[in-house]
Amino acid sequence: MTVTTTPTLGDPRTEHGRRWSFTWTATSSVISITVALFLFSWLVAPGSVSGSAIDSLLPFAGILAIAAIGQTLVVMLKGIDLSLPGMMTLAALVSSQYAQDHGTILSALAVVTVLAIVVGLVNGIVISVFSVTPLVATLAVNAVLMGAALAYSGGTPTRAPKSVSDFSLEKTLGVSNTVWLAVLLVVVTVFATGYTTWGRKVVAVGSNERTARAAGVHTGRIKISGYVAASLCYSGAGVLLAGYVSTPSTNAGTSYLLPAIAAVVVGGTALSGGRGNIIGSAVGALFLSQLTQLVLSLGAPSSTQFLVQAAVIAIAVGVQQLDLYQITPRLSRKASS
């Protein structure tokens, strides 16, 4: 008699333990290198870690962290989202101009939310249903979004609503509101990915889509939901960016794509998909923000920051490829022989 078994997602308790072990290791690593960076900055460029420098750094780090969290969700699904710049830019421009034209920020935020959901749905459907490579699909969507943002604004950005600017610029308990919002998003996303069935399905689809499908997971729905969640993160980051800079440019989100990907990789999320580290991505955003500030403080041209960010991605990916659990026994055998 032949017994047929159906694959499952595994024992939740076992998976939870493994996930926390991975998260703790990756998080402790990125926190260590971030602390080391701040100490190094204090030694070579004390001005880059002064009170005023930190005050100007944290809001941008918070905005980058929000964008990086969205990118982390997509990378966990073994994808990548290059529509981040377009969604951030469109959200920044639409929230500003729509609020000015109609006199209410709530309606502007509602419009931005609907746009983000539509963009996420388009990304997810094109990738999951039509099997288009995420790189190609999201790059095409980004081009459409950048064109739409330019057409909507007419090439002339509008000043952000006062309420959004006040929220982005003000502090609560001495910390920028954008940072508090980023922390709240980290808590919500960590719970969603680590303590819910949806989170386990995201990990399963990212690790092995075929096995997840055999286990009864609607992989297409999970992918679509991931891209929608990511798009909502980008739109939120774009609105906050508009408020902080007061008058967003027509390419406001362009400079956030590479840092967001770098923050995800530095935070310990592998580009090969599967388990992700939301906390690590947020800390990685702080690391990238301080690294950029240090480079500029040393008098290097602004173009150098892109070279530094690319180098950080290359090094982080290289480190992820090293399997210490396999290397250590090999080194021990060689030493004993």
MODAPE-V533253 format. One record per residue. N is the residue number from 1. RES is the residue in one small letter. SS is DSSP state (H for helix, E for strand, - for the rest). PHI is phi in whole degrees, -180 to 180 (NA if undefined). D_FIRST is the distance of its C-alpha to the first C-alpha in whole Angstrom. Layout:
n:N res:RES ss:SS phi:PHI d_first:D_FIRST
n:N res:RES ss:SS phi:PHI d_first:D_FIRST
This chain:
n:1 res:m ss:- phi:NA d_first:0
n:2 res:t ss:- phi:-99 d_first:4
n:3 res:v ss:- phi:-105 d_first:7
n:4 res:t ss:- phi:-104 d_first:10
n:5 res:t ss:- phi:-114 d_first:13
n:6 res:t ss:- phi:-103 d_first:16
n:7 res:p ss:- phi:-60 d_first:19
n:8 res:t ss:- phi:-123 d_first:22
n:9 res:l ss:- phi:-82 d_first:26
n:10 res:g ss:- phi:93 d_first:25
n:11 res:d ss:- phi:-68 d_first:27
n:12 res:p ss:H phi:-57 d_first:30
n:13 res:r ss:H phi:-67 d_first:32
n:14 res:t ss:H phi:-66 d_first:31
n:15 res:e ss:H phi:-63 d_first:32
n:16 res:h ss:H phi:-64 d_first:35
n:17 res:g ss:H phi:-64 d_first:36
n:18 res:r ss:H phi:-64 d_first:35
n:19 res:r ss:H phi:-64 d_first:37
n:20 res:w ss:H phi:-70 d_first:40
n:21 res:s ss:H phi:-63 d_first:40
n:22 res:f ss:H phi:-63 d_first:41
n:23 res:t ss:H phi:-62 d_first:43
n:24 res:w ss:H phi:-64 d_first:45
n:25 res:t ss:H phi:-64 d_first:46
n:26 res:a ss:H phi:-66 d_first:46
n:27 res:t ss:H phi:-67 d_first:49
n:28 res:s ss:H phi:-62 d_first:51
n:29 res:s ss:H phi:-67 d_first:51
n:30 res:v ss:H phi:-70 d_first:52
n:31 res:i ss:H phi:-66 d_first:55
n:32 res:s ss:H phi:-63 d_first:56
n:33 res:i ss:H phi:-71 d_first:57
n:34 res:t ss:H phi:-70 d_first:59
n:35 res:v ss:H phi:-61 d_first:61
n:36 res:a ss:H phi:-62 d_first:62
n:37 res:l ss:H phi:-65 d_first:63
n:38 res:f ss:H phi:-65 d_first:65
n:39 res:l ss:H phi:-66 d_first:66
n:40 res:f ss:H phi:-63 d_first:67
n:41 res:s ss:H phi:-63 d_first:69
n:42 res:w ss:H phi:-65 d_first:71
n:43 res:l ss:H phi:-78 d_first:72
n:44 res:v ss:H phi:-96 d_first:73
n:45 res:a ss:- phi:-148 d_first:73
n:46 res:p ss:H phi:-56 d_first:74
n:47 res:g ss:H phi:-65 d_first:75
n:48 res:s ss:H phi:-77 d_first:71
n:49 res:v ss:H phi:-123 d_first:70
n:50 res:s ss:- phi:-72 d_first:73
n:51 res:g ss:H phi:-59 d_first:73
n:52 res:s ss:H phi:-67 d_first:74
n:53 res:a ss:H phi:-66 d_first:72
n:54 res:i ss:H phi:-67 d_first:69
n:55 res:d ss:H phi:-61 d_first:70
n:56 res:s ss:H phi:-80 d_first:70
n:57 res:l ss:H phi:-77 d_first:66
n:58 res:l ss:H phi:-60 d_first:64
n:59 res:p ss:H phi:-60 d_first:64
n:60 res:f ss:H phi:-68 d_first:63
n:61 res:a ss:H phi:-65 d_first:61
n:62 res:g ss:H phi:-65 d_first:59
n:63 res:i ss:H phi:-65 d_first:59
n:64 res:l ss:H phi:-64 d_first:57
n:65 res:a ss:H phi:-63 d_first:55
n:66 res:i ss:H phi:-63 d_first:54
n:67 res:a ss:H phi:-65 d_first:53
n:68 res:a ss:H phi:-67 d_first:51
n:69 res:i ss:H phi:-63 d_first:49
n:70 res:g ss:H phi:-62 d_first:48
n:71 res:q ss:H phi:-65 d_first:48
n:72 res:t ss:H phi:-62 d_first:45
n:73 res:l ss:H phi:-60 d_first:43
n:74 res:v ss:H phi:-70 d_first:43
n:75 res:v ss:H phi:-64 d_first:42
n:76 res:m ss:H phi:-60 d_first:40
n:77 res:l ss:- phi:-90 d_first:38
n:78 res:k ss:- phi:62 d_first:38
n:79 res:g ss:- phi:-129 d_first:41
n:80 res:i ss:- phi:-154 d_first:45
n:81 res:d ss:- phi:-122 d_first:48
n:82 res:l ss:- phi:-90 d_first:51
n:83 res:s ss:- phi:-87 d_first:52
n:84 res:l ss:H phi:-54 d_first:53
n:85 res:p ss:H phi:-60 d_first:57
n:86 res:g ss:H phi:-65 d_first:57
n:87 res:m ss:H phi:-69 d_first:56
n:88 res:m ss:H phi:-63 d_first:58
n:89 res:t ss:H phi:-65 d_first:61
n:90 res:l ss:H phi:-62 d_first:61
n:91 res:a ss:H phi:-63 d_first:60
n:92 res:a ss:H phi:-64 d_first:63
n:93 res:l ss:H phi:-75 d_first:65
n:94 res:v ss:H phi:-67 d_first:64
n:95 res:s ss:H phi:-61 d_first:64
n:96 res:s ss:H phi:-76 d_first:68
n:97 res:q ss:H phi:-73 d_first:69
n:98 res:y ss:H phi:-64 d_first:67
n:99 res:a ss:H phi:-65 d_first:69
n:100 res:q ss:H phi:-69 d_first:72
n:101 res:d ss:H phi:-72 d_first:72
n:102 res:h ss:H phi:-112 d_first:71
n:103 res:g ss:- phi:74 d_first:72
n:104 res:t ss:- phi:-142 d_first:69
n:105 res:i ss:H phi:-75 d_first:67
n:106 res:l ss:H phi:-64 d_first:64
n:107 res:s ss:H phi:-67 d_first:64
n:108 res:a ss:H phi:-65 d_first:64
n:109 res:l ss:H phi:-66 d_first:61
n:110 res:a ss:H phi:-65 d_first:59
n:111 res:v ss:H phi:-64 d_first:59
n:112 res:v ss:H phi:-62 d_first:58
n:113 res:t ss:H phi:-63 d_first:55
n:114 res:v ss:H phi:-63 d_first:54
n:115 res:l ss:H phi:-61 d_first:55
n:116 res:a ss:H phi:-64 d_first:53
n:117 res:i ss:H phi:-63 d_first:50
n:118 res:v ss:H phi:-62 d_first:50
n:119 res:v ss:H phi:-63 d_first:50
n:120 res:g ss:H phi:-63 d_first:47
n:121 res:l ss:H phi:-63 d_first:45
n:122 res:v ss:H phi:-62 d_first:47
n:123 res:n ss:H phi:-57 d_first:46
n:124 res:g ss:H phi:-65 d_first:42
n:125 res:i ss:H phi:-69 d_first:42
n:126 res:v ss:H phi:-61 d_first:43
n:127 res:i ss:H phi:-78 d_first:41
n:128 res:s ss:H phi:-84 d_first:38
n:129 res:v ss:- phi:-87 d_first:38
n:130 res:f ss:- phi:-97 d_first:40
n:131 res:s ss:- phi:56 d_first:38
n:132 res:v ss:- phi:-83 d_first:42
n:133 res:t ss:- phi:-58 d_first:42
n:134 res:p ss:H phi:-53 d_first:44
n:135 res:l ss:H phi:-60 d_first:47
n:136 res:v ss:H phi:-72 d_first:48
n:137 res:a ss:H phi:-62 d_first:47
n:138 res:t ss:H phi:-72 d_first:49
n:139 res:l ss:H phi:-67 d_first:52
n:140 res:a ss:H phi:-65 d_first:52
n:141 res:v ss:H phi:-63 d_first:52
n:142 res:n ss:H phi:-62 d_first:55
n:143 res:a ss:H phi:-61 d_first:57
n:144 res:v ss:H phi:-64 d_first:57
n:145 res:l ss:H phi:-66 d_first:58
n:146 res:m ss:H phi:-64 d_first:60
n:147 res:g ss:H phi:-65 d_first:62
n:148 res:a ss:H phi:-65 d_first:62
n:149 res:a ss:H phi:-64 d_first:63
n:150 res:l ss:H phi:-67 d_first:66
n:151 res:a ss:H phi:-67 d_first:67
n:152 res:y ss:H phi:-66 d_first:66
n:153 res:s ss:H phi:-82 d_first:69
n:154 res:g ss:- phi:69 d_first:71
n:155 res:g ss:- phi:81 d_first:71
n:156 res:t ss:- phi:-123 d_first:73
n:157 res:p ss:- phi:-62 d_first:71
n:158 res:t ss:- phi:-109 d_first:72
n:159 res:r ss:E phi:-64 d_first:73
n:160 res:a ss:- phi:-66 d_first:70
n:161 res:p ss:- phi:-58 d_first:71
n:162 res:k ss:H phi:-61 d_first:73
n:163 res:s ss:H phi:-64 d_first:70
n:164 res:v ss:H phi:-70 d_first:67
n:165 res:s ss:H phi:-63 d_first:70
n:166 res:d ss:H phi:-62 d_first:71
n:167 res:f ss:H phi:-63 d_first:67
n:168 res:s ss:H phi:-70 d_first:67
n:169 res:l ss:H phi:-90 d_first:70
n:170 res:e ss:- phi:-80 d_first:70
n:171 res:k ss:E phi:-121 d_first:69
n:172 res:t ss:E phi:-127 d_first:67
n:173 res:l ss:- phi:57 d_first:68
n:174 res:g ss:- phi:81 d_first:69
n:175 res:v ss:E phi:-121 d_first:66
n:176 res:s ss:E phi:-56 d_first:66
n:177 res:n ss:H phi:-62 d_first:64
n:178 res:t ss:H phi:-64 d_first:62
n:179 res:v ss:H phi:-68 d_first:61
n:180 res:w ss:H phi:-62 d_first:60
n:181 res:l ss:H phi:-66 d_first:58
n:182 res:a ss:H phi:-64 d_first:56
n:183 res:v ss:H phi:-63 d_first:55
n:184 res:l ss:H phi:-61 d_first:54
n:185 res:l ss:H phi:-65 d_first:52
n:186 res:v ss:H phi:-60 d_first:50
n:187 res:v ss:H phi:-61 d_first:49
n:188 res:v ss:H phi:-64 d_first:48
n:189 res:t ss:H phi:-71 d_first:46
n:190 res:v ss:H phi:-61 d_first:45
n:191 res:f ss:H phi:-64 d_first:43
n:192 res:a ss:H phi:-64 d_first:42
n:193 res:t ss:H phi:-86 d_first:40
n:194 res:g ss:H phi:-107 d_first:39
n:195 res:y ss:- phi:-128 d_first:39
n:196 res:t ss:- phi:-123 d_first:37
n:197 res:t ss:H phi:-62 d_first:34
n:198 res:w ss:H phi:-58 d_first:36
n:199 res:g ss:H phi:-63 d_first:37
n:200 res:r ss:H phi:-65 d_first:33
n:201 res:k ss:H phi:-69 d_first:32
n:202 res:v ss:H phi:-61 d_first:35
n:203 res:v ss:H phi:-63 d_first:34
n:204 res:a ss:H phi:-64 d_first:31
n:205 res:v ss:H phi:-66 d_first:32
n:206 res:g ss:H phi:-68 d_first:34
n:207 res:s ss:H phi:-75 d_first:32
n:208 res:n ss:- phi:-158 d_first:29
n:209 res:e ss:H phi:-64 d_first:30
n:210 res:r ss:H phi:-65 d_first:26
n:211 res:t ss:H phi:-65 d_first:24
n:212 res:a ss:H phi:-63 d_first:26
n:213 res:r ss:H phi:-66 d_first:26
n:214 res:a ss:H phi:-66 d_first:22
n:215 res:a ss:- phi:-82 d_first:22
n:216 res:g ss:- phi:97 d_first:24
n:217 res:v ss:- phi:-81 d_first:28
n:218 res:h ss:- phi:-79 d_first:30
n:219 res:t ss:H phi:-60 d_first:32
n:220 res:g ss:H phi:-62 d_first:35
n:221 res:r ss:H phi:-65 d_first:36
n:222 res:i ss:H phi:-65 d_first:36
n:223 res:k ss:H phi:-63 d_first:38
n:224 res:i ss:H phi:-62 d_first:40
n:225 res:s ss:H phi:-63 d_first:41
n:226 res:g ss:H phi:-65 d_first:41
n:227 res:y ss:H phi:-70 d_first:44
n:228 res:v ss:H phi:-66 d_first:46
n:229 res:a ss:H phi:-61 d_first:46
n:230 res:a ss:H phi:-64 d_first:47
n:231 res:s ss:H phi:-63 d_first:50
n:232 res:l ss:H phi:-64 d_first:51
n:233 res:c ss:H phi:-63 d_first:52
n:234 res:y ss:H phi:-63 d_first:54
n:235 res:s ss:H phi:-66 d_first:56
n:236 res:g ss:H phi:-63 d_first:57
n:237 res:a ss:H phi:-63 d_first:58
n:238 res:g ss:H phi:-66 d_first:60
n:239 res:v ss:H phi:-64 d_first:62
n:240 res:l ss:H phi:-64 d_first:62
n:241 res:l ss:H phi:-63 d_first:64
n:242 res:a ss:H phi:-61 d_first:66
n:243 res:g ss:H phi:-67 d_first:67
n:244 res:y ss:H phi:-75 d_first:68
n:245 res:v ss:H phi:-90 d_first:70
n:246 res:s ss:- phi:73 d_first:72
n:247 res:t ss:E phi:-126 d_first:72
n:248 res:p ss:- phi:-69 d_first:68
n:249 res:s ss:- phi:-84 d_first:69
n:250 res:t ss:- phi:-78 d_first:67
n:251 res:n ss:- phi:-134 d_first:65
n:252 res:a ss:- phi:-58 d_first:64
n:253 res:g ss:- phi:-92 d_first:61
n:254 res:t ss:H phi:-60 d_first:61
n:255 res:s ss:H phi:-76 d_first:61
n:256 res:y ss:H phi:-100 d_first:58
n:257 res:l ss:H phi:-66 d_first:56
n:258 res:l ss:H phi:-63 d_first:56
n:259 res:p ss:H phi:-61 d_first:57
n:260 res:a ss:H phi:-65 d_first:54
n:261 res:i ss:H phi:-65 d_first:51
n:262 res:a ss:H phi:-62 d_first:53
n:263 res:a ss:H phi:-63 d_first:53
n:264 res:v ss:H phi:-64 d_first:49
n:265 res:v ss:H phi:-69 d_first:48
n:266 res:v ss:H phi:-62 d_first:51
n:267 res:g ss:- phi:-71 d_first:49
n:268 res:g ss:- phi:106 d_first:46
n:269 res:t ss:- phi:-85 d_first:44
n:270 res:a ss:- phi:-77 d_first:42
n:271 res:l ss:- phi:-68 d_first:43
n:272 res:s ss:- phi:-81 d_first:39
n:273 res:g ss:- phi:91 d_first:38
n:274 res:g ss:- phi:100 d_first:36
n:275 res:r ss:- phi:-64 d_first:38
n:276 res:g ss:- phi:-126 d_first:41
n:277 res:n ss:- phi:-130 d_first:44
n:278 res:i ss:H phi:-65 d_first:46
n:279 res:i ss:H phi:-62 d_first:49
n:280 res:g ss:H phi:-62 d_first:49
n:281 res:s ss:H phi:-64 d_first:50
n:282 res:a ss:H phi:-66 d_first:53
n:283 res:v ss:H phi:-67 d_first:54
n:284 res:g ss:H phi:-61 d_first:54
n:285 res:a ss:H phi:-64 d_first:56
n:286 res:l ss:H phi:-65 d_first:59
n:287 res:f ss:H phi:-60 d_first:59
n:288 res:l ss:H phi:-65 d_first:59
n:289 res:s ss:H phi:-65 d_first:62
n:290 res:q ss:H phi:-69 d_first:64
n:291 res:l ss:H phi:-62 d_first:63
n:292 res:t ss:H phi:-63 d_first:65
n:293 res:q ss:H phi:-65 d_first:68
n:294 res:l ss:H phi:-66 d_first:68
n:295 res:v ss:H phi:-59 d_first:68
n:296 res:l ss:H phi:-69 d_first:71
n:297 res:s ss:H phi:-67 d_first:73
n:298 res:l ss:- phi:-81 d_first:73
n:299 res:g ss:- phi:89 d_first:75
n:300 res:a ss:- phi:-74 d_first:72
n:301 res:p ss:- phi:-65 d_first:72
n:302 res:s ss:- phi:-62 d_first:70
n:303 res:s ss:- phi:-65 d_first:68
n:304 res:t ss:H phi:-66 d_first:67
n:305 res:q ss:H phi:-63 d_first:65
n:306 res:f ss:H phi:-70 d_first:62
n:307 res:l ss:H phi:-66 d_first:62
n:308 res:v ss:H phi:-65 d_first:62
n:309 res:q ss:H phi:-63 d_first:59
n:310 res:a ss:H phi:-64 d_first:57
n:311 res:a ss:H phi:-65 d_first:58
n:312 res:v ss:H phi:-62 d_first:56
n:313 res:i ss:H phi:-62 d_first:53
n:314 res:a ss:H phi:-61 d_first:53
n:315 res:i ss:H phi:-66 d_first:53
n:316 res:a ss:H phi:-64 d_first:50
n:317 res:v ss:H phi:-64 d_first:48
n:318 res:g ss:H phi:-62 d_first:49
n:319 res:v ss:H phi:-64 d_first:48
n:320 res:q ss:H phi:-64 d_first:45
n:321 res:q ss:- phi:-76 d_first:44
n:322 res:l ss:- phi:-81 d_first:44
n:323 res:d ss:- phi:-97 d_first:42
n:324 res:l ss:H phi:-63 d_first:44
n:325 res:y ss:H phi:-70 d_first:41
n:326 res:q ss:H phi:-96 d_first:40
n:327 res:i ss:H phi:-69 d_first:44
n:328 res:t ss:H phi:-58 d_first:45
n:329 res:p ss:H phi:-60 d_first:43
n:330 res:r ss:H phi:-65 d_first:44
n:331 res:l ss:H phi:-65 d_first:48
n:332 res:s ss:H phi:-66 d_first:47
n:333 res:r ss:H phi:-64 d_first:46
n:334 res:k ss:H phi:-66 d_first:49
n:335 res:a ss:H phi:-67 d_first:51
n:336 res:s ss:H phi:-72 d_first:50
n:337 res:s ss:- phi:-85 d_first:51
